[in-house]
Amino acid sequence: MPATDEAVAYIRGIADEMVRQFGVDREEAVGRIGAFWRGTAFVTRYDLMALFHRDEEDWAKQIYYGGEPWWLPGPPPEPAPYPA
């Protein structure tokens, strides 16, 4: 995906967070990120604002759980199927 160096570093941090939190390998983390943001570019100021409005941990959960409400009390939802 087209992205600034800053965005690439941030997205790598999201992948690192997915590996740390969920025990997936790096290939799966990168694959989930690619599927989630397929067709998206992070090159304009507004693109970057959309990316940086959440921290890496929140993005990791959003991507891993496929948008299921992971923030609600109780056990976490099932992860989104992979490959997506």
trRosetta pair geometry for C-beta under 8 A, 3 or more apart (Angstrom, degrees):
i j d omega theta_ij theta_ji phi_ij phi_ji
1 34 7.3 -174 -25 -127 109 71
1 37 6.0 -21 -71 119 165 112
1 38 7.8 -141 -79 -122 115 27
1 39 7.9 -28 -115 36 105 8
1 40 5.9 6 -151 77 139 68
1 41 6.1 -168 175 -100 89 49
1 42 7.0 59 129 7 117 89
2 41 4.1 -1 68 -133 102 105
2 42 7.2 -176 104 40 63 53
2 43 5.3 -21 132 -45 108 125
3 7 3.9 -124 -174 92 107 125
3 8 5.0 138 104 -57 123 77
3 11 6.8 -25 -173 -5 170 139
3 41 6.8 -163 -69 -165 58 58
3 42 4.1 23 -121 61 89 101
3 43 6.5 -135 -117 -63 26 72
4 7 4.7 97 52 6 77 101
4 8 7.0 -138 95 -5 41 86
4 42 6.4 -97 15 118 79 87
4 43 5.9 134 -42 -120 84 52
4 48 6.8 -10 25 -81 132 121
5 8 5.6 -52 -147 35 33 113
5 9 6.4 34 154 -19 65 104
6 9 5.9 -54 -152 35 30 111
6 10 6.5 28 151 -18 63 108
6 48 7.0 29 94 -131 122 129
7 10 5.5 -56 -148 37 34 112
7 11 6.1 32 155 -18 68 107
7 42 3.7 160 -152 118 160 133
7 43 7.7 -87 6 -70 151 42
7 47 7.5 -15 -92 124 149 108
7 48 6.1 -116 -74 -106 107 87
7 51 5.8 53 -129 88 99 175
8 11 5.8 -55 -144 38 30 109
8 12 6.4 35 153 -21 63 104
9 12 5.7 -52 -150 34 30 114
9 13 6.7 35 149 -21 62 103
10 13 5.5 -52 -157 31 35 116
10 14 6.8 39 145 -22 64 98
10 51 6.3 103 104 149 147 123
10 52 6.9 -81 -136 -87 162 82
10 56 6.9 -150 -171 -83 73 100
11 14 5.3 -42 -152 28 40 115
11 15 6.8 43 148 -17 64 98
11 33 6.2 120 -171 -179 103 146
11 42 7.6 173 -44 23 124 157
11 51 7.7 -59 -63 -157 88 131
12 15 5.5 -49 -152 35 37 113
12 16 6.4 42 148 -21 66 102
13 16 5.4 -48 -147 35 35 115
13 17 6.3 39 152 -22 64 103
13 56 4.4 -82 127 -110 106 148
14 17 5.6 -53 -151 34 32 114
14 18 6.6 34 150 -21 64 102
14 29 7.8 173 119 174 72 109
14 33 6.2 119 102 -102 124 130
14 56 4.9 -144 -83 -150 60 84
14 59 4.7 -56 -122 100 124 125
14 60 5.4 -176 -164 -68 73 79
14 63 7.1 77 167 9 123 145
15 18 5.7 -52 -150 33 34 112
15 19 6.6 35 152 -18 65 103
15 26 6.3 56 163 -148 118 76
15 29 4.1 116 -151 131 78 124
15 30 5.5 19 -118 -70 137 68
15 33 6.0 -67 -75 -23 92 145
16 19 5.7 -54 -152 35 33 112
16 20 6.3 28 152 -16 66 109
16 29 7.8 126 -38 151 19 163
16 56 7.6 -1 62 169 92 142
17 20 5.7 -56 -145 41 31 110
17 21 5.8 19 163 -10 69 113
17 56 4.7 161 -29 141 147 104
17 57 5.5 -146 -161 -92 142 52
17 59 7.6 96 66 71 144 86
17 60 3.9 -120 108 -55 114 150
18 21 6.2 -57 -131 44 25 101
18 22 5.6 -28 -174 30 63 116
18 24 5.8 -32 146 50 98 117
18 28 7.8 -138 135 103 128 87
18 29 3.9 152 83 -124 132 111
18 32 6.9 179 -152 60 162 136
18 33 7.8 -141 -12 -48 152 103
18 60 4.5 -163 -66 -148 72 104
18 63 7.0 -56 -85 81 130 120
18 64 5.8 167 -129 -66 103 117
19 22 7.4 -72 -115 55 10 76
19 23 7.3 44 -173 -117 46 13
19 24 6.1 -100 -103 70 51 67
19 25 7.0 22 -118 -153 99 18
19 26 5.8 -6 -79 -79 133 65
19 29 5.4 -63 -50 -41 81 150
21 57 7.3 121 -60 -140 141 81
21 60 5.8 120 25 133 142 139
21 61 7.4 -77 134 -70 164 78
21 64 7.5 -125 92 -22 123 165
22 60 7.6 -167 -10 164 113 110
22 64 5.6 -178 -51 -139 157 150
22 79 7.1 90 -152 -89 140 137
24 28 4.2 -104 173 84 118 130
24 29 5.4 144 96 -54 117 82
24 32 7.7 37 122 -9 166 135
24 64 7.7 -169 -7 -119 140 112
25 28 5.3 95 58 10 72 100
25 29 7.2 -136 101 -5 37 91
26 29 5.5 -55 -146 38 36 113
26 30 6.1 32 157 -16 69 106
27 30 6.0 -57 -147 40 27 107
27 31 6.2 29 153 -20 63 111
28 31 5.5 -56 -144 39 32 114
28 32 6.2 33 158 -20 67 104
28 82 6.0 61 -155 156 104 155
29 32 6.0 -54 -149 35 28 109
29 33 6.5 26 153 -17 62 107
30 33 5.7 -55 -148 38 32 112
30 34 6.2 35 153 -21 66 107
31 34 5.7 -53 -145 36 30 112
31 35 6.3 28 157 -16 64 106
31 82 6.9 102 104 -161 121 114
31 83 6.3 -75 159 -121 134 91
31 84 7.7 156 141 21 91 92
32 35 5.9 -56 -147 38 30 109
32 36 6.1 32 155 -22 65 109
32 63 5.3 112 140 155 110 110
32 64 6.5 36 164 -90 160 53
32 80 7.5 127 -140 70 113 118
32 82 6.1 -51 -80 -106 99 125
32 84 6.5 90 -124 -6 64 126
33 36 5.7 -56 -146 36 29 113
33 37 6.3 -11 168 16 66 110
33 63 6.0 0 -90 -156 59 158
34 37 6.8 -77 -139 56 21 82
34 38 6.4 56 157 -74 62 78
35 38 5.8 -12 -149 -36 30 112
35 83 7.2 162 -64 -175 148 77
35 84 4.0 125 150 70 159 120
36 62 7.9 104 -153 116 146 90
36 63 4.7 -67 -58 -127 161 98
36 84 7.4 52 -56 70 64 164
37 40 4.1 -81 -176 41 86 130
40 47 7.7 149 174 -146 90 110
41 44 7.8 68 109 0 104 84
41 47 6.0 -59 104 -125 69 156
42 47 4.5 -180 -132 145 46 118
42 48 6.0 95 -174 -79 90 62
42 50 7.9 -133 -114 67 89 99
42 51 5.3 36 -127 -42 129 145
43 47 5.7 44 38 45 44 154
43 48 8.0 -112 82 -42 4 93
44 47 4.6 104 51 2 75 101
44 48 7.1 -144 93 -2 42 86
45 48 5.9 -60 -153 39 30 109
45 49 6.4 34 150 -23 65 104
46 49 5.4 -45 -145 31 36 115
46 50 6.6 39 153 -20 63 101
47 50 5.8 -58 -158 33 31 111
47 51 6.6 26 148 -15 65 107
48 51 5.5 -54 -147 38 37 112
48 52 5.8 17 162 -5 72 114
49 52 6.2 -64 -133 49 26 98
49 53 6.3 44 161 -48 62 100
50 53 6.2 -40 -148 3 24 116
51 54 8.0 -94 170 41 35 81
54 58 4.2 -115 -178 87 112 128
54 59 5.2 135 103 -52 123 84
54 62 7.2 18 148 -10 168 143
55 58 5.2 95 56 10 70 102
55 59 7.2 -139 99 -2 35 90
56 59 5.8 -57 -147 40 33 110
56 60 6.2 39 154 -26 66 105
57 60 5.6 -52 -149 31 30 115
57 61 6.7 26 155 -13 63 105
58 61 5.9 -58 -152 39 32 108
58 62 6.1 34 152 -21 67 109
59 62 5.5 -55 -143 38 33 114
59 63 6.1 27 161 -14 68 108
60 63 6.2 -61 -147 41 24 105
60 64 6.0 19 159 -16 63 116
61 64 5.8 -58 -135 42 27 108
61 65 5.8 1 174 5 66 115
61 70 4.7 -145 172 86 118 160
61 71 7.9 102 129 -57 147 76
62 65 6.8 -68 -136 50 16 91
62 67 6.4 33 -166 -85 75 50
62 70 7.5 -131 -77 22 43 129
63 66 7.6 22 179 -71 27 39
63 80 7.9 -95 159 25 44 134
64 79 5.4 -61 166 -132 82 101
64 80 6.8 176 159 19 31 94
65 68 4.4 -102 158 46 107 98
65 70 4.7 162 10 -57 167 120
65 76 6.9 -116 -93 176 132 104
65 77 5.2 93 -155 68 118 110
65 78 7.8 127 -137 88 79 35
65 79 6.0 -95 -96 -121 50 50
65 80 6.1 107 168 -26 18 87
66 79 7.3 108 -9 176 100 49
66 80 2.8 118 -46 -77 121 124
66 81 7.8 30 -58 20 149 57
66 84 7.5 169 -100 -111 110 128
67 80 7.7 62 18 -70 72 128
68 77 3.8 -86 129 66 147 165
68 78 7.5 88 -5 54 170 58
68 80 7.5 -178 -9 -62 106 83
69 72 4.7 46 132 -16 113 113
69 77 7.0 103 58 -31 54 131
70 76 5.5 14 -140 -143 88 93
70 77 6.0 -100 -85 19 70 98
79 82 7.2 -28 132 -13 118 107
80 84 6.1 18 135 -93 120 115
81 84 6.4 134 88 -94 73 62
